[in-house]
Amino acid sequence: MKLRGILISGLFILLIPATARAENYKLPTAGETKALEMSEASKRALEYVQYENSLEAEIEEEDYLAELDEIVQLVAAEAEGEHIRGKRYVVDVILNRVDSETFPDDIHEVIFQPGQFTSISNGRYERAAREITDEDYEAVKHELRKRTNSEILFFTAGGYSKYGEPSFKFGSHYFSTKKELAPDDSAKRASSPTTTRSL
């Protein structure tokens, strides 16, 4: 049987037909491996795929880093002067919203969703870019590794959010979870032709 295979980045890959038995094949010698060369078209195709993959990974990494910076900046804006645990809870709200079906599934969209965070509308978010602390970064890094609270979706100062179920107060923030619909409310909502959500 004729030995068939491909050479990719110096690694010989033996191609065995599905109907053949592997023991009928012997591994190629060094001389046979050298004799197998990729065509120029195959090399260019492989280089293009590698380039595309590295470019895509680079773009994804840039997007990821930009979103991390946005979380840190929001923490600096919304939780200035709070204990690090309070800052971590603010990070949890953002990450929990990304995971929730009720909110956008993208960090940037969660942060900039209209009417959600006071610091976005009053300019505090932009000013906070110059006031970010190491503790703000530490809070974000900690919560990305392991979330302190995976239930909270809202926080406000001065009282619990009317959109959530009160959960706990920490520092100057009141944290709330998703409000459960009463059985009567869920039946009405299910039969309603259009449902609007206000947050």
Backbone torsions as a table, in degrees:
resi	resn	phi	psi	omega
1	MET	NA	143.3	-178.5
2	LYS	-80.3	135.3	-179.9
3	LEU	-77.2	127.4	178.6
4	ARG	-127.9	142.8	179.6
5	GLY	-174.8	179.2	176.6
6	ILE	-130.4	152.2	179.5
7	LEU	-111.8	115.0	-179.9
8	ILE	-123.6	121.4	178.9
9	SER	47.5	44.8	177.6
10	GLY	78.5	1.8	-179.3
11	LEU	-107.8	121.8	179.6
12	PHE	-84.8	127.4	177.7
13	ILE	-114.0	117.6	-178.1
14	LEU	-80.4	127.1	178.2
15	LEU	-100.0	119.5	-178.6
16	ILE	-117.9	125.1	177.6
17	PRO	-58.5	147.2	-177.1
18	ALA	-60.4	-27.6	-177.8
19	THR	-86.2	-8.2	-177.6
20	ALA	-88.0	164.2	176.7
21	ARG	-103.4	132.1	-175.3
22	ALA	-61.1	-32.7	-176.8
23	GLU	-69.7	-14.1	176.9
24	ASN	-77.5	-6.2	-178.6
25	TYR	-111.0	142.0	172.9
26	LYS	-111.9	150.1	179.5
27	LEU	-66.7	146.1	-177.2
28	PRO	-70.8	151.5	174.6
29	THR	-79.2	170.9	179.7
30	ALA	-58.9	-39.8	179.6
31	GLY	-64.3	-42.3	179.0
32	GLU	-65.7	-36.3	179.2
33	THR	-64.7	-43.1	179.2
34	LYS	-63.2	-32.2	-178.3
35	ALA	-68.3	-25.3	179.0
36	LEU	-86.5	111.9	-179.9
37	GLU	-121.8	147.1	176.6
38	MET	-74.3	142.6	174.7
39	SER	-68.2	159.7	179.0
40	GLU	-59.8	-39.0	179.8
41	ALA	-64.5	-40.4	179.2
42	SER	-65.4	-40.6	178.6
43	LYS	-62.7	-44.7	-179.9
44	ARG	-64.1	-40.0	179.1
45	ALA	-63.8	-43.3	179.0
46	LEU	-64.1	-43.6	178.4
47	GLU	-61.9	-39.7	179.6
48	TYR	-64.4	-44.6	179.4
49	VAL	-62.4	-43.2	178.5
50	GLN	-63.0	-41.1	178.8
51	TYR	-63.6	-47.3	179.9
52	GLU	-59.8	-43.8	179.9
53	ASN	-64.1	-42.3	-179.6
54	SER	-69.0	-37.4	178.2
55	LEU	-65.0	-43.7	178.6
56	GLU	-62.6	-43.2	179.1
57	ALA	-64.2	-38.3	179.3
58	GLU	-65.8	-42.5	178.8
59	ILE	-65.3	-43.8	178.3
60	GLU	-61.2	-40.4	179.6
61	GLU	-65.9	-41.4	178.2
62	GLU	-63.2	-42.8	177.8
63	ASP	-62.7	-43.4	-179.6
64	TYR	-61.7	-46.5	-179.7
65	LEU	-64.9	-38.0	177.6
66	ALA	-63.1	-41.4	178.8
67	GLU	-66.9	-37.6	176.8
68	LEU	-62.2	-42.6	177.7
69	ASP	-60.9	-37.9	179.0
70	GLU	-66.0	-40.4	177.7
71	ILE	-63.0	-47.9	-178.7
72	VAL	-59.3	-42.8	-179.3
73	GLN	-66.2	-38.2	177.7
74	LEU	-66.9	-38.9	177.2
75	VAL	-61.1	-44.6	178.8
76	ALA	-61.3	-37.5	-178.1
77	ALA	-76.5	-42.2	-173.3
78	GLU	-89.3	-25.3	-173.0
79	ALA	-125.1	30.7	177.7
80	GLU	-59.3	131.0	178.1
81	GLY	81.2	-4.4	179.0
82	GLU	-80.6	156.1	173.2
83	HIS	-60.1	153.1	-178.9
84	ILE	-56.9	-33.2	178.4
85	ARG	-64.9	-38.4	176.1
86	GLY	-64.4	-37.3	176.5
87	LYS	-65.5	-38.5	178.9
88	ARG	-65.1	-36.5	176.8
89	TYR	-63.5	-37.3	177.6
90	VAL	-63.5	-42.2	176.1
91	VAL	-60.3	-42.4	179.7
92	ASP	-58.7	-41.5	179.7
93	VAL	-58.4	-44.9	-178.9
94	ILE	-64.0	-50.5	-177.7
95	LEU	-65.2	-38.5	178.2
96	ASN	-65.6	-35.6	177.0
97	ARG	-66.1	-39.6	177.4
98	VAL	-59.7	-38.0	-179.5
99	ASP	-79.3	-17.1	-176.0
100	SER	-81.6	145.6	175.6
101	GLU	-72.0	-17.3	-176.0
102	THR	-79.7	-21.8	-174.9
103	PHE	-119.7	167.9	176.2
104	PRO	-58.5	156.1	-177.9
105	ASP	-101.1	31.1	-177.5
106	ASP	-138.8	133.7	-176.1
107	ILE	-57.5	-47.5	-179.1
108	HIS	-58.5	-46.1	-178.4
109	GLU	-66.8	-35.6	177.1
110	VAL	-63.8	-46.7	-177.1
111	ILE	-65.3	-40.5	-174.8
112	PHE	-99.8	12.3	175.4
113	GLN	-63.0	126.1	-175.3
114	PRO	-53.9	136.1	174.0
115	GLY	77.5	11.6	-174.9
116	GLN	-96.1	-44.4	-177.3
117	PHE	-121.8	123.0	-177.2
118	THR	-56.4	-37.3	-175.9
119	SER	-65.3	-23.1	176.6
120	ILE	-72.5	-45.0	-175.9
121	SER	-78.3	-27.1	-176.7
122	ASN	-98.6	4.1	176.5
123	GLY	88.5	-7.0	-179.4
124	ARG	-62.2	-35.4	-179.9
125	TYR	-58.2	-46.6	-179.4
126	GLU	-64.8	-42.2	179.9
127	ARG	-66.4	-31.1	-176.7
128	ALA	-66.8	-18.5	-180.0
129	ALA	-57.8	-28.6	-179.4
130	ARG	-91.9	-1.6	-173.4
131	GLU	-121.7	14.3	-178.2
132	ILE	-67.7	136.6	-179.2
133	THR	-111.0	166.3	174.9
134	ASP	-60.6	-33.6	179.9
135	GLU	-65.5	-35.1	176.7
136	ASP	-61.9	-45.8	177.5
137	TYR	-62.8	-41.9	-179.0
138	GLU	-62.4	-40.4	178.7
139	ALA	-60.9	-44.0	-179.4
140	VAL	-66.6	-46.8	-179.6
141	LYS	-59.6	-41.8	-179.7
142	HIS	-61.8	-46.6	-176.0
143	GLU	-71.8	-27.6	175.6
144	LEU	-69.4	-31.1	177.2
145	ARG	-76.2	-46.8	-178.7
146	LYS	-155.5	117.3	-178.1
147	ARG	-70.6	135.1	177.7
148	THR	-72.9	-39.4	-178.0
149	ASN	-142.4	119.2	-177.1
150	SER	-99.3	11.8	-176.2
151	GLU	-109.6	-32.3	-171.6
152	ILE	-70.8	138.3	-179.2
153	LEU	-125.8	-12.7	-176.5
154	PHE	-137.6	150.4	167.5
155	PHE	-148.6	145.4	177.7
156	THR	-144.8	163.1	173.6
157	ALA	-102.9	140.8	175.3
158	GLY	91.4	-3.3	179.4
159	GLY	157.0	166.7	-178.0
160	TYR	-73.4	149.9	178.3
161	SER	-67.4	140.7	177.5
162	LYS	-75.6	-10.6	-178.5
163	TYR	-92.3	-12.6	-177.3
164	GLY	-123.9	174.9	176.7
165	GLU	-91.6	121.0	-178.9
166	PRO	-52.2	135.7	-178.4
167	SER	-120.5	-59.7	179.9
168	PHE	-165.1	163.0	175.5
169	LYS	-112.1	135.8	173.9
170	PHE	-140.0	125.1	-175.7
171	GLY	62.2	-131.0	179.6
172	SER	-97.2	8.0	-177.7
173	HIS	-108.0	142.9	174.5
174	TYR	-107.3	121.9	-176.4
175	PHE	-104.7	140.7	-177.9
176	SER	-132.2	153.0	176.4
177	THR	-101.6	-178.8	179.1
178	LYS	-64.5	134.1	179.5
179	LYS	-76.6	128.2	177.7
180	GLU	-81.5	135.7	177.6
181	LEU	-77.3	139.6	173.8
182	ALA	-68.8	152.5	-179.0
183	PRO	-51.2	-40.8	179.3
184	ASP	-64.3	-40.5	-179.5
185	ASP	-65.1	-41.0	-177.7
186	SER	-68.3	-35.7	178.0
187	ALA	-66.9	-42.1	178.0
188	LYS	-63.4	-43.5	-178.0
189	ARG	-65.1	-39.3	-178.7
190	ALA	-65.7	-33.9	-178.3
191	SER	-87.2	-11.1	-179.3
192	SER	-73.7	132.3	-179.1
193	PRO	-67.4	-32.8	177.3
194	THR	-132.0	139.9	179.4
195	THR	-122.4	127.0	176.7
196	THR	-109.4	150.4	-178.4
197	ARG	-122.7	130.9	173.9
198	SER	-120.0	133.9	-178.5
199	LEU	-119.3	NA	NA
